[in-house]
């Protein structure tokens, strides 16, 4: 099977990136403002956070809303389509927990 035809490769292309899974984790239960995301994932640079948010928006996984108050605020939330990815991310999280404990106790 060619890589372009592989469903796993397709899924990984959408969620690949060092910060995308963490961004999706933060958005799983509520909408979050840009500054809140930056505080919850302090290791990510502003440039990389913006880039990966744009990619997730382009792929239809999240929606960006501008709130025009005294200061313009950007709010992010998962789309209905983005929510379909949550069970897969939860399964990856469970696997990661098992793997981490397995590596700690060989």
Secondary structure by P-SEA (a helix, b strand, c coil): ccccccaaaaaaaaaccccaaaaaaaaccccccaaaaaaacccccaaaaaaaaaaaaaaccbbbbbbbccbbbbbbbbcaaaaaaaaaaaaaaaaaaaaaaaaacc
